[in-house]
């Protein structure tokens, strides 16, 4: 009997990405966006479209990582946030696995070595 491979949840990928970034010595944290009701009032926290993980790369460069599950699609607001980060000299990526982050970080670090 063959077992069906379980799909990884975004939450699991986020935890793995945060663990990888921590082992690399990067400052990174989970950026939650949510809403809560207090009586008849709804209070929103965070900016819609903000990436799941925010951090600082060596040299002080801004990092934004949006995690999507296997078939996940970026929303318009998420695309705008990533575009704004890139336009302002930050690094922003959408990933589906830790391997995607490893590739992005290795590319960034190799570019830093070349420019110094």
C-alpha distances in whole Angstrom, upper triangle without the diagonal:
4,6,10,13,15,19,21,24,28,29,26,28,31,31,30,32,35,34,34,37,39,38,40,43,43,44,41,41,39,41,40,42,42,44,46,48,51,53,53,53,50,50,48,47,46,47,44,42,43,40,37,38,42,43,46,46,48,51,51,49,47,44,41,38,36,32,30,27,25,26,29,33,36,39,42,44,41,42,46,45,43,46,49,47,47,51,52,51,48,44,42,38,35,32,28,28,29,29,32,34,34,35,38,39,39,41,44,44,45,47,49,50,51,54,55
4,6,9,12,15,18,21,25,26,23,24,28,28,26,29,32,31,31,34,36,35,37,39,40,41,38,38,36,38,37,39,39,42,43,46,49,51,51,51,47,47,45,44,43,43,41,39,39,36,34,35,39,40,43,42,45,48,48,46,44,40,38,34,33,29,27,23,21,23,26,30,33,35,39,40,37,38,42,42,40,43,45,44,44,47,49,47,44,41,38,35,32,28,25,24,26,26,28,30,31,32,34,36,36,38,40,41,42,44,46,46,48,50,51
4,6,9,12,15,18,21,22,20,21,25,25,23,26,29,28,28,31,33,32,34,37,37,38,35,34,32,34,34,35,36,38,40,42,45,47,48,47,44,44,41,40,40,40,38,36,36,33,31,32,36,37,40,40,42,45,45,43,41,37,35,31,30,26,24,20,19,21,24,27,30,33,36,37,35,36,40,39,37,40,43,41,41,45,46,45,42,38,36,32,29,26,22,21,23,24,26,28,29,30,32,33,34,36,38,39,40,42,44,45,46,48,50
4,6,9,12,15,19,20,18,19,23,23,22,24,27,27,27,30,31,31,33,36,35,36,33,32,30,32,31,33,33,35,37,40,43,45,45,44,41,41,39,38,37,37,35,33,33,30,28,30,33,35,38,38,40,44,43,41,39,35,32,29,27,23,21,17,15,17,20,24,27,29,33,34,31,33,36,36,34,37,40,38,38,42,43,42,39,36,33,29,26,23,19,19,21,22,24,26,27,28,30,32,32,34,36,37,38,40,42,43,44,46,48
4,6,9,12,16,17,15,16,19,20,18,21,23,23,23,26,28,27,29,32,32,33,30,29,27,29,29,30,31,34,35,38,41,44,44,43,39,39,36,35,34,34,32,30,30,27,25,26,30,31,34,34,37,40,39,37,35,31,29,25,24,20,18,14,13,15,18,21,24,27,31,31,29,30,33,33,31,34,36,35,35,39,40,39,36,32,29,26,23,20,16,15,18,18,20,22,23,24,26,28,29,30,32,33,35,36,38,39,41,43,44
4,6,9,13,14,12,13,16,17,16,19,21,21,22,24,26,26,28,30,30,30,27,26,24,26,25,27,27,30,32,34,38,40,40,39,36,35,33,32,31,31,29,27,27,25,22,24,27,29,32,32,35,38,37,35,33,29,27,23,21,17,16,12,11,14,16,20,22,25,28,29,26,28,31,30,29,32,34,33,33,37,38,37,34,31,28,24,21,18,15,14,16,18,19,21,22,24,25,27,28,30,31,33,34,36,37,39,40,42,44
4,6,10,12,10,11,14,15,14,16,19,19,20,22,24,25,26,29,27,28,25,24,21,23,22,24,25,27,29,32,36,38,38,37,33,33,30,29,28,28,26,24,24,21,19,21,24,26,29,30,33,36,34,32,30,26,24,20,18,14,12,8,8,10,12,16,18,21,25,25,23,24,27,27,25,28,31,29,30,33,34,34,30,27,24,21,18,15,11,11,14,16,17,18,20,21,23,24,26,27,29,30,32,33,35,36,38,39,41
4,7,8,6,7,10,11,11,13,15,16,16,19,21,21,23,25,24,24,21,20,18,20,19,21,22,25,27,30,34,36,37,35,31,31,28,26,25,26,24,22,21,18,16,17,21,23,26,26,29,32,31,29,27,23,21,17,15,11,10,7,8,11,12,15,17,20,24,24,21,22,26,24,23,26,28,27,28,31,32,31,28,24,22,19,16,13,9,9,11,13,14,16,17,19,20,22,23,25,26,28,29,31,32,34,35,37,38
4,5,5,6,9,10,11,13,14,16,17,19,20,22,23,25,23,23,20,18,15,17,16,18,19,22,24,27,30,32,33,31,28,27,24,23,22,22,21,19,19,16,13,15,19,21,25,25,29,32,30,28,25,22,19,16,13,10,9,6,9,11,11,14,16,18,21,21,18,21,24,22,21,25,27,25,26,30,30,30,26,24,21,18,15,13,10,10,13,15,15,16,19,20,21,22,24,26,26,28,30,31,32,34,36,37,39
4,5,5,6,9,10,10,12,14,15,16,18,20,21,22,21,20,17,15,12,13,13,15,16,19,22,25,28,31,31,29,26,25,22,20,19,19,17,15,15,12,10,12,15,18,21,22,26,28,27,25,22,18,15,12,10,6,6,5,9,11,9,12,13,15,19,18,15,17,20,19,18,21,23,21,23,26,27,26,23,20,17,15,12,10,8,9,11,14,14,14,17,19,18,20,22,23,24,26,28,29,29,32,34,34,36
4,5,5,6,9,10,11,12,14,15,17,19,20,21,20,19,15,13,10,12,12,14,15,18,20,24,27,30,30,28,25,23,21,19,18,19,18,17,16,13,10,11,15,17,21,22,25,28,26,25,22,19,16,13,11,8,9,9,12,14,13,16,16,18,21,20,17,20,22,20,20,23,24,23,24,28,28,27,24,21,19,17,14,13,11,11,12,16,16,15,18,20,20,20,23,25,25,26,29,30,30,32,35,35,36
4,5,5,6,9,10,11,12,14,15,17,19,20,19,19,16,14,12,15,15,17,19,22,24,27,30,33,34,32,29,27,24,22,21,22,21,20,19,16,12,13,16,18,21,22,25,28,27,25,23,20,17,14,13,10,11,10,12,15,14,17,18,20,24,23,20,22,25,23,22,25,27,24,26,29,29,29,25,22,20,17,15,13,11,10,10,14,14,14,16,19,19,19,22,24,24,25,28,29,30,32,34,35,36
4,5,5,6,9,10,10,12,14,15,17,18,17,17,14,13,12,14,15,17,19,23,25,29,32,35,35,33,29,28,25,23,21,21,20,18,17,13,11,11,14,16,19,20,23,26,24,23,20,17,15,11,10,7,8,8,11,14,13,15,16,19,22,21,18,20,22,20,19,22,24,22,23,26,26,25,22,19,16,14,12,9,7,6,7,10,11,10,13,15,15,16,18,20,21,22,24,26,26,28,30,31,32
4,5,5,6,9,10,11,12,14,15,17,15,15,11,10,8,11,12,14,17,20,23,26,29,32,33,30,27,25,22,19,18,18,18,16,14,11,8,8,11,13,16,17,20,23,22,20,18,14,12,9,9,6,9,10,13,16,14,16,16,18,21,19,16,18,21,18,17,21,22,19,21,24,24,23,20,17,15,13,11,10,9,9,8,12,12,11,13,16,15,15,18,20,20,21,24,25,25,27,30,30,31
4,5,5,6,9,10,11,12,14,15,14,14,11,10,9,12,13,16,18,22,24,27,30,33,34,32,28,26,24,21,19,21,21,19,17,14,11,10,13,14,17,18,21,24,23,22,19,16,15,12,12,10,13,13,16,19,17,20,19,22,24,23,20,22,24,21,20,24,25,22,24,27,27,26,22,20,18,16,15,13,12,11,9,13,14,12,14,17,17,17,19,22,21,22,25,26,26,28,31,31,32
4,5,5,6,9,10,11,12,14,14,15,12,12,12,15,16,20,22,25,27,31,33,37,38,35,32,30,27,24,22,23,23,21,19,16,13,11,14,15,17,17,20,23,22,21,20,16,15,12,13,11,13,13,15,18,18,20,20,23,26,24,21,23,25,22,21,24,25,23,24,27,27,26,22,19,17,16,15,12,11,8,6,10,12,10,11,14,15,14,17,19,19,20,22,24,24,26,28,30,30
4,5,5,6,9,10,11,12,11,12,9,10,10,13,15,18,21,25,27,31,33,37,37,35,31,29,26,23,21,21,21,19,16,13,10,9,11,11,14,14,17,20,19,18,16,12,12,9,10,9,12,13,15,18,17,19,18,21,23,22,18,20,22,19,17,21,22,19,20,24,23,22,18,15,14,12,12,10,10,8,5,9,9,7,9,12,12,11,14,16,16,17,20,21,21,23,25,26,27
4,5,5,6,9,10,11,9,9,7,7,8,11,14,17,20,23,25,29,31,35,36,33,30,27,24,21,19,20,21,19,16,13,10,8,10,10,12,13,16,19,18,17,15,12,12,10,12,11,14,16,18,21,19,21,20,22,24,23,19,21,23,20,18,22,22,19,21,24,23,22,18,16,15,14,14,13,13,12,9,12,13,10,11,15,14,13,16,18,17,18,21,22,22,24,26,27,27
4,6,5,6,9,10,10,11,9,10,11,15,17,21,23,27,28,32,34,38,39,36,33,30,28,24,23,24,25,23,20,17,14,11,13,13,15,15,17,20,20,19,18,15,15,13,15,14,17,18,20,23,22,24,23,26,28,26,23,25,26,23,22,25,26,23,24,27,26,25,21,19,18,17,17,15,15,12,9,13,14,11,12,15,15,14,16,19,18,18,21,23,22,24,27,28,28
4,5,5,6,9,9,11,10,12,13,16,19,22,25,29,31,35,37,40,41,39,35,33,30,26,24,25,25,23,20,17,15,12,14,12,14,13,15,18,18,18,17,14,14,13,15,14,17,18,19,23,22,23,23,25,28,26,23,24,26,23,21,24,25,21,22,26,25,23,19,17,16,15,16,13,14,11,8,10,11,9,8,12,12,10,12,15,15,15,18,20,19,21,23,25,25
4,5,5,6,5,7,7,9,12,15,18,21,24,28,30,34,36,39,40,37,34,31,28,25,22,23,24,21,18,15,13,10,11,9,10,9,11,15,15,14,13,11,12,11,14,14,17,19,21,24,22,23,22,25,26,25,21,22,24,21,19,22,22,19,19,23,22,20,16,14,14,14,15,14,15,13,10,12,12,9,9,12,11,9,12,14,13,13,16,18,17,19,22,22,22
4,5,5,6,7,7,9,12,15,18,22,25,28,30,34,35,39,40,37,34,31,28,25,23,24,25,24,20,17,15,12,12,10,11,11,12,16,15,16,15,13,15,14,17,17,20,21,24,27,25,26,25,27,29,27,24,26,27,23,22,25,25,21,22,26,24,22,19,17,17,17,19,17,18,16,13,15,16,12,12,16,15,12,15,18,16,15,19,21,19,21,24,24,24
4,5,8,10,11,13,16,19,22,25,28,32,33,37,39,43,44,41,38,35,32,29,27,28,29,27,24,20,18,15,16,13,14,13,13,17,17,18,18,16,17,16,19,19,22,23,25,28,27,28,27,30,32,30,27,28,29,26,24,27,27,24,25,28,27,24,21,19,19,19,20,18,19,16,13,14,16,13,12,15,15,12,14,17,16,15,18,20,19,20,23,24,24
4,6,9,10,14,16,19,22,26,29,32,34,38,40,44,45,42,38,36,32,29,26,27,28,26,23,20,18,15,15,12,12,10,10,14,15,15,15,14,16,15,19,19,22,23,25,28,27,28,27,29,31,29,26,26,28,25,22,25,25,22,22,25,24,21,18,16,17,17,19,18,19,16,13,14,15,11,10,13,13,9,11,14,13,11,14,17,15,16,19,20,20
4,7,9,12,16,18,22,25,28,31,33,37,39,42,43,40,37,34,31,28,25,26,28,26,23,20,19,15,14,11,10,9,9,12,13,14,15,13,16,16,20,20,24,25,27,30,29,29,28,30,31,29,26,27,28,25,23,26,25,21,22,25,23,21,18,17,18,19,21,20,22,19,16,17,18,14,13,16,15,12,14,16,14,13,16,18,16,17,21,21,20
4,6,10,13,15,19,22,25,29,31,34,36,40,41,38,34,31,28,25,22,23,24,23,19,16,16,12,10,7,6,6,7,11,10,11,11,10,12,13,16,17,21,23,26,28,26,27,25,27,28,26,23,24,24,21,19,22,21,18,19,22,20,18,15,13,15,16,18,17,20,18,15,16,16,12,12,15,13,10,13,15,13,12,16,17,15,17,20,20,19
4,7,11,13,16,19,22,26,28,31,33,37,38,34,31,28,25,21,19,20,22,21,17,15,14,10,9,5,5,7,9,12,10,11,10,9,12,13,16,17,21,23,26,28,26,26,24,26,27,24,22,23,23,20,19,22,21,17,19,21,19,18,14,14,15,16,18,18,21,19,16,19,18,14,15,18,16,13,16,18,15,15,19,19,17,20,23,22,22
4,7,9,13,16,19,23,25,28,30,34,35,32,28,25,22,19,16,17,19,18,14,12,10,7,6,4,6,9,11,14,12,12,10,8,9,10,13,14,18,20,23,25,22,23,21,23,24,21,18,20,21,17,16,20,19,15,17,20,19,17,14,13,13,14,15,15,18,16,14,17,16,13,14,17,15,13,16,18,16,16,20,20,19,22,24,24,24
4,6,9,13,16,19,21,25,27,30,31,28,25,22,19,16,14,15,17,16,12,11,8,6,6,6,10,12,15,17,15,15,12,10,10,10,12,13,17,19,22,24,21,22,20,21,23,20,17,20,20,17,17,20,19,16,19,22,20,20,16,15,14,15,16,16,17,17,15,18,18,14,17,19,17,16,19,21,19,20,23,24,23,25,28,27,28
4,6,10,13,16,18,22,24,28,28,26,22,20,17,13,12,13,14,14,11,9,6,5,6,9,12,15,18,21,18,17,14,12,10,10,10,11,14,16,20,21,19,19,18,19,21,18,15,18,19,16,16,19,19,17,19,22,21,21,17,16,14,15,14,15,16,16,15,18,17,15,18,20,18,18,21,22,21,22,25,26,25,28,30,30,30
4,7,10,13,16,20,22,25,26,23,19,17,13,10,8,10,11,11,8,7,5,6,6,10,13,16,20,21,18,17,14,12,10,10,10,12,14,17,21,22,18,19,16,17,18,15,13,16,17,13,14,18,17,15,18,20,19,20,16,16,14,15,14,15,17,18,17,21,19,17,20,22,20,19,23,24,22,24,27,27,26,29,31,30,31
4,6,10,12,16,19,22,23,20,16,14,11,8,7,9,10,11,8,9,7,9,10,13,17,20,23,25,22,21,17,15,13,13,12,12,15,17,21,21,18,18,16,16,18,15,13,17,17,14,16,19,19,17,21,23,22,23,19,19,17,17,16,17,18,19,19,23,21,19,22,25,22,22,26,27,25,27,30,30,30,33,35,34,35
4,7,10,14,17,20,20,17,13,11,8,5,5,7,7,9,8,9,9,11,12,16,19,22,26,27,24,22,19,17,14,14,13,14,15,18,21,21,18,18,15,14,16,13,12,16,16,13,16,19,18,17,21,22,22,23,20,20,17,18,17,18,19,21,22,25,23,22,25,27,24,25,28,29,27,29,32,32,32,35,37,36,37
4,7,10,13,16,17,14,10,9,6,5,7,9,9,11,11,13,12,15,16,19,23,26,29,31,27,26,22,21,18,18,16,16,17,19,23,22,19,19,17,16,18,15,15,19,19,17,19,22,21,21,24,26,25,27,24,24,21,21,20,21,22,24,24,28,26,25,28,30,28,28,32,32,31,33,36,36,35,39,40,39,41
4,7,10,13,13,10,7,5,4,6,9,11,11,14,14,16,15,18,19,23,26,29,33,34,30,29,25,24,21,21,19,20,21,22,26,25,22,22,20,18,19,17,17,21,21,19,22,24,23,24,27,28,28,30,27,27,24,25,23,25,25,27,28,31,30,28,32,34,31,32,36,36,34,37,40,39,39,42,44,43,44
4,7,10,10,8,6,5,7,8,12,14,14,18,18,20,19,21,22,25,28,32,35,36,33,32,28,27,24,24,23,23,24,25,29,28,25,25,24,22,23,20,21,25,24,23,26,28,27,27,31,32,31,33,30,30,28,28,27,28,28,30,31,34,33,31,35,37,35,35,39,39,37,39,43,42,42,45,47,46,47
4,6,7,6,4,6,9,11,15,17,17,20,21,23,22,25,26,29,32,35,39,40,36,35,32,31,28,28,26,27,27,28,32,31,28,28,27,24,25,23,24,28,27,26,29,31,30,30,34,35,34,36,34,34,31,32,30,31,32,33,34,38,36,35,38,40,38,38,42,43,41,43,46,46,45,48,50,49,50
4,6,5,6,7,11,13,17,19,20,23,24,26,25,27,28,31,34,37,40,41,38,37,34,33,30,31,29,30,30,32,35,34,31,31,30,28,29,26,27,31,30,28,31,34,32,33,36,37,36,38,36,36,34,35,33,35,35,36,37,41,39,38,41,43,41,41,45,45,43,45,49,48,47,51,52,51,52
4,6,8,10,14,16,20,22,23,26,27,29,28,31,31,34,37,41,44,45,41,41,37,36,34,34,32,33,33,34,38,37,34,34,32,30,31,28,30,33,32,31,34,36,35,36,39,40,39,41,39,40,37,38,36,38,38,39,40,44,42,41,44,46,44,44,48,49,47,49,52,51,51,54,56,55,56
4,7,10,13,17,20,21,21,25,26,29,28,31,32,35,38,41,45,45,42,41,37,36,34,34,32,32,33,34,37,36,33,33,31,28,29,27,29,32,31,30,33,35,34,35,38,39,38,41,39,39,37,37,36,37,38,40,41,44,42,41,45,46,44,45,48,49,47,49,52,51,51,54,56,55,56
4,6,10,13,17,18,18,22,23,26,25,28,28,32,34,38,41,42,38,37,34,33,30,31,29,30,30,32,35,34,31,30,29,26,26,24,26,29,28,27,30,32,30,31,35,35,35,37,35,36,33,34,33,35,35,37,38,42,40,38,42,43,41,42,45,45,44,46,49,48,47,51,52,51,52
4,7,10,13,15,15,18,19,22,22,24,25,28,31,35,38,39,35,34,30,30,27,27,25,26,27,28,32,31,27,27,25,22,23,20,22,25,24,23,27,29,27,28,32,32,32,34,32,32,30,31,29,31,32,34,35,38,36,35,38,40,37,38,42,42,40,42,45,44,44,47,49,48,49
4,7,10,12,13,17,17,20,19,22,22,25,28,31,35,35,32,31,27,27,24,25,23,25,25,27,31,30,27,26,24,22,22,19,21,24,23,21,24,26,25,25,29,30,29,31,29,30,27,28,27,29,30,32,33,36,34,32,36,37,35,35,39,39,37,39,43,42,41,44,46,45,46
4,7,8,9,13,13,16,16,18,19,22,25,28,32,32,29,27,24,23,20,21,20,21,22,24,28,27,23,23,21,18,19,16,17,20,19,17,21,23,21,22,25,26,25,28,25,26,24,25,24,26,27,29,29,32,30,29,32,34,31,32,35,36,34,36,39,38,38,41,43,41,42
4,7,9,12,11,14,13,15,15,18,21,25,28,29,25,24,21,20,18,19,17,19,21,23,27,26,23,22,20,18,19,15,16,19,18,16,19,21,20,20,23,24,23,25,23,23,21,22,22,23,25,26,27,30,28,26,29,31,29,29,32,33,31,33,36,35,34,38,40,38,39
4,7,9,7,10,11,12,12,15,18,22,25,26,22,21,17,17,14,15,15,17,18,21,25,25,21,20,17,16,16,13,13,16,15,12,15,18,16,16,19,21,20,21,19,20,17,19,19,21,22,24,24,27,25,23,27,28,25,25,29,29,27,29,32,32,31,34,36,35,36
4,6,6,9,11,13,12,16,18,21,25,25,22,20,16,16,13,15,14,16,18,21,24,24,20,18,15,13,13,9,10,13,12,9,13,15,13,13,17,18,17,19,17,18,16,17,17,20,22,24,24,27,24,23,26,27,24,25,29,28,26,29,32,30,30,34,35,33,35
4,6,9,11,14,14,18,20,23,27,27,24,22,18,17,14,14,12,15,16,19,22,21,17,15,12,10,10,7,8,11,10,9,12,14,13,14,17,18,18,21,18,19,16,17,16,18,20,22,24,26,23,22,26,27,24,25,29,28,27,29,32,31,31,35,36,34,36
4,6,9,12,12,16,19,21,25,25,22,20,16,15,11,11,9,12,13,16,19,18,14,12,9,7,8,4,4,8,7,6,9,11,11,12,14,16,16,18,16,16,12,13,12,15,17,19,21,23,20,19,23,23,21,22,26,25,23,26,29,28,28,32,33,32,34
4,7,9,9,12,15,18,21,22,19,17,13,11,8,9,8,11,13,16,19,19,16,14,11,11,11,8,6,9,9,6,8,11,10,10,13,15,15,16,13,13,11,12,12,14,16,18,19,21,19,17,21,22,19,20,23,23,21,24,27,26,26,29,30,29,31
4,6,7,10,13,15,19,21,18,15,12,9,6,6,5,8,10,14,17,17,14,13,10,11,12,10,7,10,10,7,8,11,11,10,13,15,15,16,12,11,8,9,8,11,13,15,15,18,15,14,17,18,15,16,20,20,18,21,24,23,23,27,28,27,29
4,7,10,14,16,20,22,19,17,14,11,8,6,5,6,9,12,16,17,14,14,12,13,15,13,10,13,14,11,11,15,15,13,16,19,19,19,15,14,11,11,10,11,12,13,14,17,15,13,16,18,16,17,20,21,19,22,25,24,25,28,29,29,30
4,7,10,12,16,18,16,14,11,8,6,5,7,8,12,15,18,19,16,17,15,16,18,15,12,15,16,12,12,15,15,13,15,18,17,17,13,12,10,10,10,11,13,13,12,15,14,11,14,16,14,14,18,18,17,19,22,22,22,24,27,26,27
4,7,10,14,15,12,11,8,6,5,6,9,11,15,18,21,22,19,19,17,18,19,16,13,15,15,12,11,15,14,11,13,16,15,14,11,10,9,11,12,13,16,16,15,18,16,13,15,17,14,14,18,18,16,17,21,20,20,23,25,24,25
4,7,10,12,9,8,6,5,6,8,12,14,18,20,23,25,22,22,20,21,22,19,16,18,18,14,13,16,15,12,14,17,15,14,10,10,10,12,14,15,18,17,15,17,16,13,15,16,14,12,16,16,14,15,18,18,17,20,22,21,22
4,7,8,6,6,5,5,9,11,15,17,21,24,26,28,25,25,22,24,24,22,19,20,20,16,15,17,16,12,14,16,14,12,9,9,11,14,16,17,20,20,17,19,17,14,15,17,14,12,15,16,12,13,17,16,14,17,20,19,19
4,6,6,5,6,6,10,12,16,18,21,24,26,28,26,26,23,25,26,23,21,21,21,18,16,18,17,13,14,17,15,12,9,9,11,13,16,17,20,19,16,17,16,12,13,14,12,9,12,12,9,9,13,13,11,14,16,15,15
4,5,7,9,10,14,16,19,21,25,28,29,31,29,29,27,29,29,27,24,24,24,21,19,21,20,16,16,19,17,14,12,12,15,17,20,20,23,22,19,20,19,15,15,16,14,10,12,13,10,8,12,12,9,11,14,13,13
4,6,9,11,15,18,21,24,27,30,32,34,31,31,28,30,30,28,25,25,24,22,20,21,19,16,16,18,15,12,11,12,16,18,22,23,26,25,22,23,21,18,18,19,16,13,15,15,11,10,13,12,9,12,14,12,11
4,6,9,13,16,19,22,25,29,31,32,30,29,26,27,27,25,23,23,22,19,18,19,17,14,14,16,13,11,9,11,14,17,20,22,25,24,22,23,21,18,18,19,16,14,16,16,13,13,16,15,12,15,17,15,15
4,6,10,13,17,19,23,26,28,29,27,26,23,24,24,22,19,19,19,16,14,15,14,10,11,13,10,8,6,7,10,13,17,19,22,22,20,21,19,15,17,17,14,12,14,14,10,11,14,13,11,14,16,14,15
4,7,10,13,17,20,23,25,27,24,23,20,21,21,18,16,16,16,12,11,13,11,8,9,11,9,8,5,6,8,11,15,17,20,20,19,20,18,14,16,17,13,12,16,15,12,14,17,15,14,18,19,18,19
4,7,10,13,16,20,22,23,21,20,17,19,19,17,14,15,15,12,10,12,12,8,9,13,11,10,6,5,6,8,11,13,16,16,15,16,14,11,13,14,11,10,14,13,11,13,16,15,15,18,20,19,20
4,7,10,13,17,19,20,17,16,14,15,16,14,11,12,12,9,7,11,11,8,9,13,12,12,8,6,4,6,8,11,14,15,14,16,13,11,14,15,11,12,15,15,13,16,19,18,18,21,23,22,23
4,6,10,13,15,17,14,14,12,14,16,14,10,12,13,11,9,12,13,11,12,15,15,15,11,8,6,5,6,7,10,11,11,13,10,8,12,13,10,11,15,15,14,16,19,19,19,22,24,23,25
4,7,10,13,14,11,11,8,11,13,12,8,10,12,10,8,12,14,12,13,16,17,17,14,11,8,6,5,6,9,11,12,14,11,10,14,15,13,14,18,17,17,20,22,22,22,25,27,27,29
4,7,10,11,9,10,9,12,15,14,11,12,15,13,12,16,17,16,17,20,21,20,17,14,11,9,6,5,6,8,9,12,10,10,13,15,13,15,18,18,18,21,23,23,24,27,28,29,31
4,7,7,5,7,8,11,14,14,11,13,16,15,14,17,19,18,19,22,23,23,20,17,14,11,7,6,5,8,11,13,11,12,16,16,16,18,20,21,21,24,26,26,27,30,31,31,33
4,6,5,8,10,13,17,17,14,16,19,19,17,20,23,22,22,25,27,26,23,20,17,14,10,8,6,8,12,13,12,14,17,18,18,20,22,23,24,26,28,28,30,32,33,34,36
4,6,9,12,15,18,19,17,17,21,21,19,22,24,24,24,27,28,28,25,22,19,15,12,9,6,9,13,13,12,15,17,18,18,21,22,23,24,27,28,29,30,33,33,35,37
4,7,10,13,16,18,16,16,20,20,19,21,24,24,24,27,29,28,26,23,19,16,12,11,9,12,16,17,15,17,20,20,20,23,25,25,26,29,30,30,32,35,35,36,39
4,7,9,13,14,12,13,16,17,16,18,21,21,21,24,26,26,23,21,17,14,10,10,8,12,15,17,15,16,20,20,19,22,24,24,25,28,29,29,31,34,34,35,37
4,6,10,11,10,10,13,14,13,15,18,19,19,21,23,24,22,19,16,13,10,11,10,14,17,18,16,17,21,20,19,22,25,24,24,28,29,28,30,33,34,34,36
4,7,8,6,6,10,10,10,12,15,15,16,18,20,21,18,17,13,11,8,10,11,15,18,19,16,17,20,20,18,21,24,23,23,26,27,27,28,31,32,32,34
4,5,5,6,9,10,11,12,14,16,17,18,20,22,20,18,15,14,11,14,15,18,21,22,19,20,24,23,21,24,27,26,25,29,30,29,31,34,34,34,36
4,5,5,6,9,10,10,12,14,15,16,18,20,19,18,15,15,13,16,18,21,23,25,21,22,25,25,22,25,28,26,26,29,31,29,31,34,34,33,36
4,5,5,6,9,10,10,12,14,15,17,19,17,17,14,14,13,16,18,21,23,25,21,21,25,25,22,24,27,26,25,28,30,29,29,33,33,32,35
4,5,5,6,9,10,11,12,14,16,17,15,14,11,10,9,13,15,18,19,21,18,17,21,21,18,20,24,23,22,25,27,26,27,30,31,30,32
4,5,5,6,9,10,11,12,14,16,14,13,10,10,9,13,15,18,20,21,17,18,21,20,18,20,23,21,20,24,26,24,25,29,29,28,31
4,5,5,6,9,10,10,12,14,13,14,11,12,12,16,19,21,23,24,20,20,23,23,20,22,25,23,22,25,27,25,26,29,29,28,31
4,5,5,6,9,10,11,13,11,11,9,10,11,15,18,20,21,22,19,18,21,21,18,19,23,21,20,23,25,23,24,27,28,27,29
4,5,5,6,9,10,11,9,8,5,7,8,12,15,18,18,19,16,15,18,18,14,16,19,18,16,20,22,20,21,24,25,24,26
4,5,5,6,9,10,9,10,8,10,11,15,18,21,21,22,18,18,21,20,16,18,21,19,17,21,22,20,21,25,25,23,26
4,5,5,6,9,8,10,9,12,14,17,21,23,23,24,21,19,22,22,18,19,22,20,18,22,23,21,21,25,25,23,26
4,6,5,7,5,7,6,10,12,16,19,21,20,21,18,16,19,19,15,16,19,17,15,18,20,18,18,22,22,21,23
4,5,5,5,6,6,9,12,15,19,21,20,21,17,16,18,17,14,15,17,15,13,17,18,16,16,20,20,18,21
4,6,7,9,10,13,16,19,23,24,24,25,21,20,22,21,17,18,21,18,16,19,21,18,18,22,22,20,22
4,6,9,10,14,17,20,24,25,25,25,22,20,22,22,18,18,21,19,16,19,21,18,17,21,21,19,21
4,7,9,13,16,19,23,24,23,23,20,18,20,19,15,15,18,15,12,15,17,14,14,17,17,15,17
4,6,10,13,16,20,20,19,20,17,15,17,17,13,13,16,14,11,14,16,14,14,17,18,16,18
4,7,10,13,16,17,16,16,13,11,13,13,9,10,13,11,9,12,14,12,13,16,17,16,18
4,7,10,14,15,15,15,12,10,13,13,9,11,14,13,11,14,17,15,16,19,20,20,22
4,6,10,11,12,12,9,8,11,11,8,10,13,12,12,15,17,16,17,20,21,21,24
4,7,9,11,12,8,9,12,12,10,13,16,15,15,18,20,19,21,24,25,25,27
4,6,8,9,6,7,10,10,9,12,14,15,15,18,19,20,21,24,25,26,28
4,7,8,7,9,12,12,12,15,17,17,18,21,22,23,25,27,28,29,31
4,5,5,7,9,10,11,13,15,16,17,19,21,22,23,25,27,28,30
4,5,5,6,9,10,11,12,14,15,16,18,20,21,22,24,26,27
4,5,5,6,9,10,10,12,14,15,16,18,20,21,23,24,26
4,6,5,6,9,10,11,12,14,16,17,19,20,21,23,25
4,5,5,6,8,10,10,12,14,15,16,18,20,21,23
4,5,5,6,8,10,10,12,14,15,16,18,20,21
4,6,5,6,9,10,11,12,14,15,17,18,20
4,6,5,6,9,10,11,12,14,16,17,19
4,5,5,6,9,10,11,12,14,15,17
4,5,5,6,9,10,11,12,14,16
4,6,5,6,9,10,11,12,15
4,6,5,6,9,10,11,13
4,5,5,6,9,10,11
4,5,5,6,9,10
4,5,5,6,9
4,5,5,6
4,6,5
4,6
4
